[in-house]
Amino acid sequence: MPDYGHDLLFSANIVPHAQHADTVVATAQLAERAGLDLVTFQDHPYQPALLDTWTLLSYVAAATGTIRLAGNVHPLPLRPPAMLAQAAASLDLLSHGRFELALGTGGYWDAIASMGTPRLAPGQAVDALEEGIRIVRAAWDTDAPGRIRFDGRYHQVEGLRRGPRPAHDIGIWLGAYKPRMLRLTGRLADGWLPSLPHLQTTGKLGEGNAVIDEAAEEAGRSPRDIRRLLNLGEELPPAQLAELALTHGISVFTLLAGDPRRIERFAAETAPAVRELVAAERAAGAHLSAGPEGARASLETDGTHVSAGPDGAPDDGVRLTDGRVWDESTRPTAPRPDRSRSHTPHRQSDGRHLVDVHDHLRAELAQLRDLVDQVAAGTLDAASARSKINTLTMRQNNWTLGAYCESYCRLLTLHHSAEDTALFPRLRSAEPGLVPVLDRLEEEHHAIHEIIERVDRALVAFVAEPGGLGNLRAAVDLLTDNLLSHLSYEERELVEPLARHGL
């Protein structure tokens, strides 16, 4: 599930320097004026160079009026859950519903123990956090009967009165990295808040999402119930943040920033650009799923390729170039499914969605080719070209042939990244017989991306010298040959397994 559909939020994470307390508060006020949605502060009570985060959050709540507030993140071992629930609900009431609760098990145990807290092993700390979350939620649930009684291994509550109720449903976000914490996030939390520098690679986001989603479904929850947040170590371009949103479902981007110029740029330039990119791609996806004109009429459940709908056609074997980047005869195939087995329409929807996305890629590729032909023939002037590109669903608010080519290549990269990091690992686990096919599909993804780089080079040459249109056409032809072949192969091998496993 590459996109969980949450609204996008943009945030600043401000270091709470004790020696510059007034500047910290002023920076939070600047973030609000600039238009950011959220401001967060790290919470390390054992660090004397930093302000106490709970005191700071209360002060900033009084000094602002609209921006949301959160710690990033609060170490539960240093705050009893019952007191934490009271503090969080009080701050939410005082800020009129602007507080969210981000928690962790505590990452610096020598420092935590130095404050008198009993040391816990990693597994014990996760269990203690789960107990704490249950107590916090119980304290906020003023509709439940009776007082709270909880006899846990690490936390005990005997006859605690419930309340106060927060001003809004406070989200509990967990800073999680390892499988046990990720599973806890899927079972109980409202958000996952990792830091990109700690993850080291964006591929870890896909792995983490898969664990969280599986745990959520096992607990009877929808993966969409859990918002995905990300602390950024540095500024990233809008296209890369949009890719993280669409490929990994990230909907809250938090930039570590104390420089007012960085905050203003993040709010005024980066945030609107990312929102526009993501909105355009979501609109394209909604168009595909809106009705029969955007989808195939039916899917056969025996794994064979189906006929195309009006948006495109499967690979027909016709080649525009002599270039070959792989030998189609060496493609492995999965064991053929039981033809007598049928699948419900709900189960068929996963395979149908894959085909719909592929049809969209085919249709946009056809439009790209048509645009290249019209420019080459001289039948499309600049004004008409702008009008035509304006109707294409993958545009990025640019009106040039170059911008559209780049947009198409970016969307294709997003699609392949989502498959490699989210879908394929789950299929590998569910059906070992598919592993050779999935390995080959990933190899073809890399080969197609090399062709995309060739398109990019040809595009740069064309922009610099209009006489290079022939090279651009040849590169697009090579992409056409290999992409249509790849999409057809993937559908033939994966449509039925997707229906069978319900992934």
Secondary structure as GFF3:
##gff-version 3
##sequence-region A 1 503
A	DSSP	beta_strand	9	13	.	.	.	ID=ss1
A	DSSP	three_ten_helix	18	20	.	.	.	ID=ss2
A	DSSP	alpha_helix	21	34	.	.	.	ID=ss3
A	DSSP	beta_strand	38	41	.	.	.	ID=ss4
A	DSSP	alpha_helix	53	63	.	.	.	ID=ss5
A	DSSP	beta_strand	68	71	.	.	.	ID=ss6
A	DSSP	beta_strand	74	75	.	.	.	ID=ss7
A	DSSP	three_ten_helix	76	78	.	.	.	ID=ss8
A	DSSP	alpha_helix	81	94	.	.	.	ID=ss9
A	DSSP	beta_strand	99	104	.	.	.	ID=ss10
A	DSSP	alpha_helix	109	114	.	.	.	ID=ss11
A	DSSP	alpha_helix	122	140	.	.	.	ID=ss12
A	DSSP	beta_strand	148	151	.	.	.	ID=ss13
A	DSSP	beta_strand	156	160	.	.	.	ID=ss14
A	DSSP	beta_strand	172	174	.	.	.	ID=ss15
A	DSSP	alpha_helix	179	188	.	.	.	ID=ss16
A	DSSP	beta_strand	191	192	.	.	.	ID=ss17
A	DSSP	alpha_helix	196	199	.	.	.	ID=ss18
A	DSSP	alpha_helix	203	218	.	.	.	ID=ss19
A	DSSP	three_ten_helix	223	225	.	.	.	ID=ss20
A	DSSP	beta_strand	227	232	.	.	.	ID=ss21
A	DSSP	alpha_helix	238	248	.	.	.	ID=ss22
A	DSSP	beta_strand	250	256	.	.	.	ID=ss23
A	DSSP	alpha_helix	260	265	.	.	.	ID=ss24
A	DSSP	pi_helix	266	270	.	.	.	ID=ss25
A	DSSP	alpha_helix	271	289	.	.	.	ID=ss26
A	DSSP	three_ten_helix	292	294	.	.	.	ID=ss27
A	DSSP	three_ten_helix	328	330	.	.	.	ID=ss28
A	DSSP	alpha_helix	345	377	.	.	.	ID=ss29
A	DSSP	alpha_helix	382	390	.	.	.	ID=ss30
A	DSSP	alpha_helix	401	418	.	.	.	ID=ss31
A	DSSP	pi_helix	419	423	.	.	.	ID=ss32
A	DSSP	alpha_helix	424	430	.	.	.	ID=ss33
A	DSSP	three_ten_helix	432	434	.	.	.	ID=ss34
A	DSSP	alpha_helix	435	464	.	.	.	ID=ss35
A	DSSP	three_ten_helix	466	468	.	.	.	ID=ss36
A	DSSP	alpha_helix	469	501	.	.	.	ID=ss37
###
